[in-house]
Amino acid sequence: MIAHDVKAVLFDLDGTLIDSAPDLGAAADQMRIARGLPSLPYERYRPMAGAGARGMLGVAFGITPDHADFPALREEFFRNYEACMTQRTYVFEGVKQLIDSLVERDVPWGVVTNKSMRFTGPLTKGMPLFASARAVVGGDSTPYSKPHPAPLLEAARQVGVKPIECLYVGDDVRDVQAGKAAGMGTVAATYGYLGATDVKDWGADVHIETPLALLPLLKFRVAA
């Protein structure tokens, strides 16, 4: 499906609108240093930033969520991240111009992320970019997180637009899965983190290599 007659655009957060990998990686690496382990290069952390604590702890300590120590390490990571989550995080180049273009056209936009509201709330409130967002839905805002469609459907409800008239943009296969399950058009942001999967296998309707590449794909319905 080609994106057309779009009435609202929803975005993933990390790796799509903002690059939070430097702060996520720093929070995990701080844990290694505290244990006398050598620091790892940032390039090791970045590809797994989209997986949050699971990805960062996997890189830092080689553990998975089923490890007995994972819950305690995850909470330590969360505390570290809370203390630094706006120190190095920045808006991707072109994102502000993209959002400004949506606002100028009176096209509502919002955020749907798997990051819990414990972090999503303070982060979005602390960055000017999100002042015009009509919806901010975190990973614990509904009973399910992506790839379940519930968070996207909630965001569509908040912006007052039918899901079929929404476009969802993200940098993870779960974003595409959630968008399709919600009946939305899907866009894969290939400038994001991507993880270990091949973006061509995600089945997204459109791929974009820069944020501003989204605008030429949209045909906005102008109100009478």
N, C-alpha and C positions, 0 to 999 in steps of 0.2 A: 504493500500500500504506500502510495506517495502522500506525503503530508499535505493536506489542503483544508481549506475552511477551518483553520485552527482558531479556537476561541480561547484557549488557555495553554500555557506551556508549564510543565512540571519538570523539575530537575532533581537528580541525585545531588548530594552535597560534596563529599570528599572525592576528589579526583575528577569532578565535573564542573563545579563552580569555584571551589577553593582547593589549593594544594596544602593540605594539612600534614603531608608525609614528613616534613622536617620536624614538626613537634611530636608526632606519633613515634618516629624513630628515636628522637632524643629521649622520650619518656622511657622507652624500652632499654635503650643503651645505658641510661642512668642506672638501671637495675643491674646490668652486667658490671659496671664500674664499681657499684657498691659492694659487689661480691668478689672484687679483686680480679675480675675477668677482663681481658683486653677489649677495648672499644671496637665495634665493628663499623666498617664504612657505611655511610648513608645509602650508598647504592644497593646494599644488601636489603635494607628495609623498604625502600620506596616501592618496589613492585607489589609488595604485600600490604600496602597501606590500606587498600580497600577492604581488607578483611579485619580491620580493627585490632582488638586485643589478641584475637586468635592468630592473626597474621604476624603481629609484632613479637609476640611471645614465641611463636614458632621459629622466627628468625633468631631471636636473642638466645633462646635456650633449647631449641629443637624439640619442644613439647607440643602436644595436642590437647584439646579440651578434655579428653578422657584421662589425662594424667592426674594423679592424686594431688599434686601440688598446684594444679592449674588455677583453682578458685582463689587461693591466697595470692598467687602471683598476679592474677588478673586484677584483683583489688589494689595491689601495690602499683601496678601499671596505671590504673585509673586515677589514683591519687597523684602520681607523677604528672600524668597528662593534664589533669585539672589545674595544676600549678603552672603549666607552661603552654596551654593550648592556643594562645594568641600571640606567642612570642615570635614565631617564625612562619606561621601560617599566612598565606597571601592569596588574593584573588587572581585566578588565571588571567593572562593577558587577553583582552577582548571581551571578557565576561561583563565588565561594567558597561561597555558600549552596547552589548547585546541586551542586557536588562534595560538600559535606558531606552533602547528602541522599542522594546515591548511596552514599557510604561507610556512612551509617547503615543503609541497606538491604542492605548487603553486596553491592552491584552493582559488579563490577570496571569500571574505566575506564582509558583510556589515551590517548596522544597519537600522532598520525600526521601528520607535517609534511614538506614538501619542503625545509625548512631543514636543511642538513647537520649532522651530529653535532658538527662542529667548534664550532658555536654552540649547537645544541640541548642537548647534554650539559651544558655549564656553565650555560646559562640555566635549565634545569629543575632542576638541582641547587642553584642559587642562590636559588630562589623556593620558599617553604614550601608553596604550593599543590600542588606536584607530588610531595610526599613520599608520597602514597597512590596514585600512578599505578602500575598493574600493568604497563604497557608504555609505552615511549617509543621510537618508530621515526622516524628521520630520513630525509632525502632520499637518503642514501647508505648506509642500513642494509640495503638489498636492491639487486639489480642494476638495478631500475627505480624511478622516482619517479612520483607521481601525474601524470596520470590512470590510470596502470597500477594494477591492483588488488594487485600484489605487496606493497606496504607495509602495506595494510590486512589482507591475509591473514596476514602475519607478526605483526601486532599481535593479531589474533584468536587465533593460536597461542600467543602469550605469555600472554594472559589466560586461555587454556584454554576458550574458548567458540567454538562453530561460527559461521562468518561470517553465516549466515542469522539467528542470534540476536543479532547486533550491530546497533547503530545508529551511523551516522557523521554527525557534525555539522561543517559547514564553511562558509566564506564565499566560496568560489570555485567556478566551474563545474567545475574539475578535481576538486574534492572530491566533487561529485555524480556525476561520471562514474566516478571510482574506486570510490565506494561501490556504485554500481549494478553495475559490472563484478565486484565482489567478492561480490555477492548480498546486500548489506546494505540496510537501510532508510536513507534519506538525508534529512537535515534541512539546509536552507539558513539560515544565520544572517545575517539581513538587517541586523543592527546592525554587521556587520564592514566590510571594505574594499570588497568587491564588484567593484572595478575598473571597466571600461568596458562590461560586458555587463549585460543586463537579467535580473535574477534569475528573472523569470517564465519565461524561456526555458530554464532549466537542467533542468527536469524533476524537481526534487526532490519527494519524497513530502510533505514538510511545510515550511513557512516559519515561522520564529520571529523576533520583533522584539526580544526580550530573552532572555538566558540562562535565566531562571527560567520562561519560557513553555514550556520543554521538559518540565518535570515533569508538568503535567496531561495531556500527550499519551502518557505512558508507563503501561503496565499491567505492573507487575513481577510475575514469577512467584515466588511465595513457596515456599521449600523446605519439604518436609514435615518 
